[in-house]
Amino acid sequence: MTAFNVWAPHAGRVDAEVAGMPVPMSAAAGRPGWWTAEADAPAGTDYAFRLDGGALLADPRSPRQPYGPDGASRTYDHGAFAWTDGRWRGVPVGGAVIYELHVGTFTQEGTLDAAIGRLDHLTALGVTVVELMPVAAFPGEHGWGYDGIGLWAVHEPYGGPDALKRFVDACHGLGLAVFLDVVYNHVGPGNRLASFGPYFTDVYTTPWGPAVNLDQAG
């Protein structure tokens, strides 16, 4: 069984739609604002949430968004990947040579798997750390990644979560560390977080859109 959890403190009813079937959710004991349910949903099962009978919404904490940030979410087993970097111990921070890599433009294919095929060029340059520009799921196919919406899901056109793991595993095999450029102080336009609860606040302003409500504990 797979546990589904979502924070929606203002909702009077929440349902998870799992593989096209509605699953009523219950208020989580001891967790104000949280809703929970269990369903038979192995890795690769599509799901979404419906608040008070409204439209289906992607999971704000989705591990995978195969149809983009606006589509259904998909269950994912992080323990299924077969890592080969068990002997990896990192690289010294002092004197590190960092290469900032944009997955979409590093190769003609614009994918993480294609980027693996060019890692030898970076090692030949003396690079010791690859810093990936944001890979969180964002609208459309191409972009810088600073308008991410699915912050826990790897942008599907780049290859999704397994491709990121293959990339990191390959880097470690060549002695390259991997840094992630992440954006947690704002989310991209078109996000539906406000439908779930007070994720944003008018108390603060940002040049990128509504300010994330860090004053609200969820």
Backbone bond lengths (Angstrom), bond angles and torsions (degrees), N, CA, C in turn:
res aa  C-N    CA-C-N  psi(-1)  N-CA   C-N-CA  omega(-1)  CA-C   N-CA-C  phi
1 M - - - 1.463 - - 1.529 110.36 -
2 T 1.299 116.59 145.42 1.462 123.11 179.10 1.520 109.13 -110.23
3 A 1.332 116.20 132.36 1.460 121.16 178.01 1.526 109.44 -88.43
4 F 1.320 116.10 132.64 1.460 122.69 175.67 1.529 107.78 -113.88
5 N 1.324 115.87 129.90 1.457 121.50 -178.80 1.523 109.45 -136.19
6 V 1.331 116.07 140.05 1.454 119.63 177.98 1.524 109.10 -150.60
7 W 1.325 115.72 144.67 1.465 122.29 178.39 1.519 108.31 -95.70
8 A 1.343 115.86 113.76 1.465 121.88 178.92 1.524 107.31 -145.88
9 P 1.335 117.40 74.91 1.469 121.43 -170.59 1.525 115.01 -66.27
10 H 1.335 118.46 -20.20 1.460 120.50 -177.36 1.531 112.75 -97.91
11 A 1.317 117.28 -5.25 1.463 120.89 -177.22 1.524 111.05 -79.18
12 G 1.330 116.21 143.65 1.455 120.59 174.70 1.508 112.58 -93.33
13 R 1.326 115.45 -17.75 1.462 121.22 178.21 1.518 108.22 -153.80
14 V 1.329 116.55 139.77 1.468 121.59 177.07 1.526 108.32 -135.66
15 D 1.308 115.60 133.67 1.461 121.81 175.02 1.518 108.84 -123.37
16 A 1.320 115.60 142.20 1.460 120.68 168.87 1.520 107.05 -97.90
17 E 1.308 116.64 131.16 1.464 119.81 173.54 1.522 107.52 -101.37
18 V 1.315 115.74 110.03 1.462 122.33 -172.90 1.522 109.32 -113.03
19 A 1.315 116.86 117.82 1.471 122.33 -177.19 1.524 110.71 51.86
20 G 1.336 115.67 38.80 1.452 121.06 176.58 1.509 115.39 83.94
21 M 1.338 118.04 0.46 1.457 121.82 -178.50 1.523 110.12 -111.93
22 P 1.355 118.71 132.23 1.468 120.69 179.69 1.530 111.46 -72.96
23 V 1.326 115.30 137.10 1.461 122.08 177.47 1.523 107.56 -127.91
24 P 1.340 118.50 107.90 1.464 120.16 179.96 1.527 111.36 -61.49
25 M 1.337 115.88 139.78 1.461 120.99 179.13 1.525 109.47 -107.44
26 S 1.329 115.40 153.12 1.461 121.73 -179.25 1.515 110.23 -115.53
27 A 1.329 115.96 154.31 1.457 120.01 175.03 1.523 108.91 -62.60
28 A 1.323 116.86 130.62 1.466 121.62 -177.30 1.520 110.20 -76.07
29 A 1.309 116.79 128.32 1.460 121.75 -179.29 1.522 110.87 -64.44
30 G 1.323 115.98 128.61 1.459 120.65 177.18 1.513 115.00 75.37
31 R 1.315 117.65 7.84 1.465 121.34 -179.16 1.531 108.16 -131.14
32 P 1.315 117.96 84.63 1.467 120.80 -175.96 1.530 112.45 -55.01
33 G 1.307 115.83 131.35 1.456 121.22 176.75 1.512 114.76 87.04
34 W 1.318 118.05 -10.06 1.462 121.19 -177.26 1.520 110.79 -94.89
35 W 1.328 115.59 144.90 1.459 123.57 176.27 1.522 108.40 -120.67
36 T 1.326 116.23 147.56 1.455 119.65 -174.44 1.519 111.29 -144.03
37 A 1.322 116.06 152.72 1.470 122.68 175.41 1.518 107.72 -161.86
38 E 1.326 116.06 160.06 1.451 121.89 174.48 1.518 109.54 -122.79
39 A 1.325 115.84 144.90 1.459 120.50 179.00 1.517 109.10 -153.45
40 D 1.307 115.52 158.39 1.459 121.19 176.36 1.527 107.53 -76.39
41 A 1.319 116.35 100.22 1.464 120.79 -174.59 1.524 109.74 -145.48
42 P 1.322 117.44 79.75 1.475 119.69 178.69 1.518 111.38 -63.86
43 A 1.309 115.91 168.81 1.458 121.03 179.42 1.526 110.20 -52.52
44 G 1.337 115.75 133.90 1.453 120.67 -179.08 1.510 113.96 98.88
45 T 1.353 116.55 5.42 1.461 120.75 179.41 1.528 110.31 -90.96
46 D 1.313 117.47 130.36 1.463 121.21 178.38 1.527 110.23 -80.92
47 Y 1.334 115.41 143.79 1.459 120.42 179.13 1.520 109.93 -155.31
48 A 1.328 115.37 165.18 1.463 121.75 176.83 1.528 106.85 -159.59
49 F 1.326 116.45 173.62 1.463 121.44 179.99 1.525 109.90 -116.81
50 R 1.339 115.24 148.09 1.451 121.63 176.40 1.529 107.74 -126.12
51 L 1.339 117.21 121.92 1.458 122.16 -178.55 1.513 110.11 -102.06
52 D 1.339 116.31 123.68 1.468 121.82 176.47 1.527 112.33 50.62
53 G 1.309 116.38 39.62 1.456 121.12 176.37 1.515 115.43 75.31
54 G 1.329 117.79 10.47 1.463 121.90 -178.19 1.521 112.98 -81.71
55 A 1.324 114.86 -160.53 1.465 120.93 -177.96 1.525 110.80 -70.16
56 L 1.312 116.09 156.30 1.454 121.38 176.27 1.523 109.80 -70.16
57 L 1.330 115.79 137.31 1.462 122.11 -177.88 1.523 110.36 -127.14
58 A 1.322 115.63 143.55 1.459 120.32 176.33 1.525 110.17 -66.62
59 D 1.303 115.31 152.92 1.465 122.19 176.85 1.529 108.98 -66.69
60 P 1.351 119.36 123.80 1.467 120.06 177.97 1.529 113.26 -61.16
61 R 1.325 117.08 -20.80 1.467 121.26 179.06 1.534 111.00 -112.98
62 S 1.303 116.34 29.54 1.458 121.71 -175.91 1.525 112.84 -59.07
63 P 1.339 117.82 135.57 1.459 120.69 175.77 1.527 112.90 -82.38
64 R 1.351 116.49 -14.16 1.464 119.34 179.42 1.512 110.14 -157.99
65 Q 1.334 116.02 136.81 1.465 122.94 178.29 1.527 109.31 -125.49
66 P 1.332 117.52 79.86 1.469 120.04 -174.53 1.516 114.44 -66.23
67 Y 1.352 117.40 -20.75 1.458 121.32 -178.67 1.523 111.87 -108.13
68 G 1.318 117.52 16.77 1.454 121.60 -176.85 1.512 111.14 91.57
69 P 1.341 117.53 171.40 1.467 121.50 -175.31 1.518 114.60 -60.45
70 D 1.341 118.25 -24.37 1.462 121.37 -178.41 1.520 113.24 -89.12
71 G 1.324 117.29 -11.05 1.461 120.34 -175.61 1.514 112.82 -89.96
72 A 1.309 114.73 -173.66 1.458 120.35 178.47 1.525 110.50 -66.42
73 S 1.310 115.28 152.53 1.456 121.37 174.20 1.524 108.85 -86.38
74 R 1.326 116.18 171.50 1.466 119.74 -179.55 1.526 109.44 -141.26
75 T 1.322 116.47 134.50 1.466 120.12 177.38 1.524 109.22 -66.22
76 Y 1.323 114.45 151.59 1.467 119.47 -173.75 1.518 109.33 -149.90
77 D 1.315 116.66 137.34 1.474 122.59 -179.79 1.517 109.39 -102.50
78 H 1.338 116.44 102.70 1.462 119.80 -179.70 1.527 112.10 -68.56
79 G 1.321 117.78 -18.47 1.454 120.04 -178.59 1.511 114.20 -85.25
80 A 1.328 117.44 -3.16 1.466 119.79 -174.44 1.523 113.11 -84.17
81 F 1.325 117.64 -17.62 1.474 119.64 -175.76 1.528 110.62 -72.39
82 A 1.327 116.01 137.19 1.470 121.61 -179.44 1.530 109.88 -94.73
83 W 1.331 116.35 91.29 1.461 120.92 178.63 1.529 110.66 -70.66
84 T 1.335 115.91 148.89 1.473 120.66 177.11 1.524 111.49 -120.69
85 D 1.342 116.98 11.14 1.468 121.01 -173.18 1.524 112.95 -104.56
86 G 1.317 116.38 35.53 1.456 120.21 -176.65 1.522 114.45 -59.49
87 R 1.323 117.54 -22.12 1.471 120.79 -178.90 1.524 112.35 -96.97
88 W 1.328 117.22 4.17 1.463 120.54 -179.51 1.522 110.90 -67.28
89 R 1.323 116.99 130.09 1.469 121.59 -178.62 1.527 112.36 -126.42
90 G 1.330 117.82 12.01 1.454 120.36 176.95 1.517 112.56 86.88
91 V 1.335 116.04 -179.81 1.461 122.29 178.38 1.519 108.37 -128.16
92 P 1.333 118.08 154.27 1.468 120.31 178.60 1.532 111.05 -61.29
93 V 1.318 116.77 136.60 1.460 120.67 178.26 1.524 110.51 -71.67
94 G 1.319 116.38 -42.83 1.460 120.10 178.85 1.517 111.31 -63.76
95 G 1.314 116.55 126.27 1.460 121.28 178.97 1.516 114.14 80.37
96 A 1.339 117.84 8.95 1.465 120.35 179.89 1.525 110.97 -63.34
97 V 1.310 116.21 142.44 1.464 122.61 175.91 1.528 106.83 -107.94
98 I 1.341 116.59 111.09 1.457 122.14 -172.18 1.530 110.18 -102.08
99 Y 1.324 115.34 131.53 1.459 121.17 174.92 1.521 107.76 -112.98
100 E 1.342 117.18 119.81 1.457 121.20 178.86 1.529 108.50 -85.84
101 L 1.326 116.07 120.87 1.458 121.33 -170.92 1.535 110.65 -117.58
102 H 1.322 116.04 126.99 1.462 122.30 173.26 1.517 107.32 -100.35
103 V 1.333 116.00 112.78 1.460 120.52 -172.35 1.520 111.86 -57.69
104 G 1.330 117.57 -39.86 1.453 120.99 -174.91 1.511 115.01 -67.61
105 T 1.328 117.91 -21.92 1.473 120.24 -176.80 1.527 113.29 -118.29
106 F 1.317 117.65 -3.23 1.469 120.48 -177.67 1.524 111.85 -70.92
107 T 1.324 116.36 -29.84 1.466 121.57 176.83 1.523 108.63 -134.39
108 Q 1.314 115.99 166.16 1.465 120.56 178.27 1.523 110.26 -64.22
109 E 1.350 116.72 -35.03 1.460 120.01 -178.98 1.524 111.85 -74.05
110 G 1.315 117.97 -28.79 1.449 121.86 179.27 1.510 114.24 69.47
111 T 1.339 116.99 35.21 1.455 120.85 -179.54 1.526 110.71 -126.82
112 L 1.316 115.19 161.89 1.461 119.92 177.54 1.522 111.51 -67.12
113 D 1.318 117.72 -37.16 1.467 119.92 179.07 1.522 110.88 -65.15
114 A 1.320 116.99 -40.04 1.464 119.41 177.91 1.524 110.53 -66.15
115 A 1.320 116.71 -35.20 1.465 120.19 179.81 1.520 112.00 -63.67
116 I 1.327 117.01 -30.82 1.467 120.30 178.12 1.521 110.23 -56.81
117 G 1.323 116.84 -37.91 1.459 121.05 -177.41 1.517 114.19 -67.92
118 R 1.342 117.69 -9.77 1.462 120.33 -179.53 1.526 112.80 -115.52
119 L 1.300 117.02 8.54 1.463 119.73 -178.95 1.532 112.40 -64.26
120 D 1.331 117.02 -27.96 1.468 118.97 179.84 1.526 111.11 -64.51
121 H 1.351 117.13 -27.01 1.460 119.67 175.83 1.526 110.55 -64.98
122 L 1.320 116.86 -36.12 1.464 120.71 -179.58 1.523 111.04 -72.22
123 T 1.311 117.14 -41.90 1.469 118.79 178.57 1.530 110.58 -64.86
124 A 1.332 116.16 -34.27 1.469 119.38 178.24 1.522 111.23 -66.50
125 L 1.323 117.22 -27.94 1.464 121.80 177.29 1.524 112.58 -77.56
126 G 1.324 116.27 -13.19 1.452 119.98 -176.88 1.514 113.87 94.41
127 V 1.329 116.91 10.33 1.464 121.36 178.22 1.521 109.99 -65.50
128 T 1.337 116.49 139.48 1.461 120.70 177.38 1.531 112.47 -117.26
129 V 1.339 116.72 -18.29 1.463 121.36 -179.09 1.528 109.19 -135.32
130 V 1.333 116.59 129.31 1.456 121.79 172.95 1.524 107.67 -101.15
131 E 1.330 116.69 120.38 1.457 121.07 176.60 1.527 108.48 -102.89
132 L 1.331 115.73 111.78 1.452 120.19 179.89 1.523 110.16 -80.49
133 M 1.313 116.82 127.80 1.457 120.14 170.38 1.519 108.13 -63.96
134 P 1.343 118.92 160.12 1.465 121.08 -167.87 1.528 114.00 -48.27
135 V 1.333 115.13 131.71 1.463 121.17 -179.74 1.531 111.75 -115.00
136 A 1.345 117.90 5.47 1.468 120.40 176.90 1.520 109.79 -63.43
137 A 1.331 116.84 148.19 1.463 122.12 -176.23 1.520 111.50 -57.74
138 F 1.340 116.26 126.17 1.458 121.87 178.70 1.523 109.18 -130.75
139 P 1.335 118.57 163.36 1.469 120.86 -177.54 1.519 112.11 -64.58
140 G 1.323 116.57 145.73 1.448 121.18 177.65 1.515 112.54 79.04
141 E 1.327 115.01 -167.77 1.467 120.48 -176.95 1.516 112.43 -104.85
142 H 1.341 117.32 -37.76 1.454 121.29 -175.04 1.526 110.69 -116.66
143 G 1.304 117.11 146.71 1.465 121.16 177.34 1.513 110.27 167.20
144 W 1.332 114.31 173.56 1.464 119.98 179.47 1.523 112.23 -76.39
145 G 1.338 116.34 -22.53 1.455 119.80 179.21 1.511 114.94 95.23
146 Y 1.335 117.45 -1.00 1.464 119.58 -178.14 1.538 112.41 -85.02
147 D 1.331 116.25 6.11 1.458 120.60 175.18 1.529 109.95 -114.99
148 G 1.319 115.83 38.01 1.455 121.18 -178.10 1.514 112.78 -61.50
149 I 1.329 115.96 144.83 1.465 122.57 176.99 1.523 110.31 -118.76
150 G 1.320 116.85 -49.33 1.467 120.57 176.13 1.516 109.10 -86.98
151 L 1.331 116.53 87.17 1.466 120.53 -168.84 1.524 113.75 -71.75
152 W 1.327 118.15 -14.78 1.456 120.76 179.53 1.526 111.52 -110.15
153 A 1.322 116.69 7.19 1.460 121.42 -179.29 1.529 109.30 -116.69
154 V 1.318 116.85 135.27 1.463 121.19 178.32 1.525 109.46 -78.17
155 H 1.337 116.60 133.21 1.468 122.78 -179.21 1.527 110.06 -47.97
156 E 1.324 116.22 120.39 1.467 120.66 -172.70 1.532 113.73 -62.29
157 P 1.352 120.30 -40.75 1.463 118.70 177.20 1.534 113.80 -59.92
158 Y 1.320 117.41 -21.06 1.463 120.43 175.49 1.527 111.90 -79.34
159 G 1.329 116.54 -16.10 1.460 120.05 178.75 1.510 114.61 127.23
160 G 1.341 117.70 -6.43 1.459 120.01 178.94 1.519 112.96 76.53
161 P 1.328 117.23 -173.55 1.466 121.46 -172.16 1.523 114.57 -64.14
162 D 1.322 117.76 -37.71 1.468 118.50 -179.97 1.521 111.29 -64.80
163 A 1.320 116.98 -37.46 1.465 120.40 179.44 1.522 110.58 -64.97
164 L 1.329 117.55 -38.83 1.463 119.79 177.33 1.520 110.15 -63.56
165 K 1.316 117.64 -40.35 1.466 120.24 178.72 1.525 110.96 -66.13
166 R 1.338 116.40 -40.68 1.469 118.29 176.89 1.518 111.34 -61.89
167 F 1.335 115.94 -38.56 1.465 120.37 179.61 1.522 110.81 -64.65
168 V 1.322 117.04 -48.37 1.469 120.73 179.97 1.522 110.03 -62.30
169 D 1.324 117.06 -42.95 1.461 121.24 -179.72 1.527 110.61 -61.30
170 A 1.335 116.24 -42.36 1.464 120.54 179.45 1.527 110.97 -66.49
171 C 1.333 116.49 -41.04 1.468 119.81 177.92 1.523 110.94 -59.68
172 H 1.311 116.03 -47.41 1.468 119.40 -179.87 1.527 111.22 -60.93
173 G 1.330 115.96 -35.88 1.460 119.36 178.60 1.517 112.81 -64.60
174 L 1.337 116.81 -23.40 1.464 121.91 178.64 1.519 112.31 -100.75
175 G 1.332 116.27 6.74 1.462 119.83 179.34 1.504 114.50 82.93
176 L 1.333 117.58 15.40 1.462 122.35 -179.45 1.526 110.84 -100.15
177 A 1.312 116.73 130.49 1.457 120.87 171.25 1.528 108.73 -82.35
178 V 1.325 116.58 161.50 1.461 121.30 179.41 1.524 109.26 -127.80
179 F 1.333 115.94 125.57 1.461 122.46 171.81 1.535 107.60 -106.33
180 L 1.326 115.61 148.76 1.463 120.54 174.22 1.523 110.01 -111.36
181 D 1.313 116.53 126.47 1.457 122.15 170.98 1.528 105.74 -82.09
182 V 1.323 117.68 116.16 1.460 121.00 -176.23 1.525 110.79 -120.13
183 V 1.328 116.01 154.91 1.459 122.45 179.81 1.523 107.80 -127.41
184 Y 1.331 116.26 109.98 1.462 120.35 -178.96 1.530 112.62 -120.06
185 N 1.332 117.99 0.77 1.468 119.07 -178.56 1.524 112.64 -95.09
186 H 1.337 117.99 -4.10 1.462 121.04 173.18 1.522 108.82 -161.14
187 V 1.322 115.68 164.58 1.466 121.39 176.03 1.519 108.89 -126.77
188 G 1.315 116.27 161.36 1.450 121.13 -173.91 1.516 113.97 -74.04
189 P 1.332 116.82 162.63 1.469 121.28 177.64 1.521 110.75 -64.28
190 G 1.324 115.45 147.07 1.454 120.23 -178.62 1.510 113.54 94.90
191 N 1.335 117.11 -4.33 1.459 118.72 178.53 1.530 110.09 -69.78
192 R 1.326 116.87 155.51 1.461 122.94 -177.57 1.525 112.26 -113.62
193 L 1.316 118.06 23.32 1.463 120.56 -176.95 1.522 112.66 -60.56
194 A 1.330 117.28 -36.75 1.465 120.03 -178.21 1.521 111.81 -63.84
195 S 1.327 117.86 -20.88 1.457 120.58 177.17 1.524 111.51 -69.90
196 F 1.324 116.27 -25.25 1.458 120.67 -177.64 1.524 112.59 -87.89
197 G 1.313 117.91 -34.69 1.459 119.52 -176.83 1.515 111.53 173.66
198 P 1.332 117.26 -171.01 1.472 121.93 -176.08 1.535 112.66 -77.92
199 Y 1.323 114.77 64.57 1.467 119.78 178.22 1.528 111.72 -74.27
200 F 1.348 116.92 -20.27 1.456 121.06 -176.55 1.528 110.28 -121.25
201 T 1.326 115.52 162.22 1.458 121.06 -178.45 1.526 110.35 -140.30
202 D 1.327 116.38 150.67 1.461 121.56 174.72 1.524 111.84 -93.11
203 V 1.328 116.26 -2.87 1.465 120.44 -178.40 1.524 110.31 -67.42
204 Y 1.317 116.78 -33.09 1.463 121.65 -178.86 1.529 108.86 -119.96
205 T 1.312 116.49 161.29 1.461 121.46 177.69 1.519 109.64 -129.29
206 T 1.315 115.74 153.53 1.459 121.38 175.60 1.524 108.09 -137.93
207 P 1.329 118.32 157.15 1.471 120.30 176.84 1.524 112.73 -77.22
208 W 1.352 117.60 -2.33 1.465 120.88 -175.44 1.523 112.76 -108.49
209 G 1.323 118.10 3.22 1.451 119.48 -177.62 1.513 110.93 127.17
210 P 1.351 118.71 -166.77 1.461 122.45 -177.02 1.527 111.47 -55.42
211 A 1.336 115.10 141.37 1.462 120.45 -179.06 1.514 110.34 -79.03
212 V 1.321 116.65 137.24 1.454 121.50 176.45 1.521 109.31 -65.80
213 N 1.323 116.19 133.35 1.470 121.92 -175.73 1.530 110.04 -83.01
214 L 1.324 116.16 84.98 1.457 120.53 179.19 1.525 112.01 -76.77
215 D 1.336 116.92 -8.98 1.454 120.21 177.48 1.514 112.71 -80.17
216 Q 1.345 116.78 -15.61 1.461 121.68 -177.39 1.519 109.69 -98.04
217 A 1.323 116.46 117.26 1.475 119.90 177.16 1.515 108.34 -82.99
218 G 1.307 115.84 125.57 1.450 119.82 -179.48 1.503 111.56 -112.50
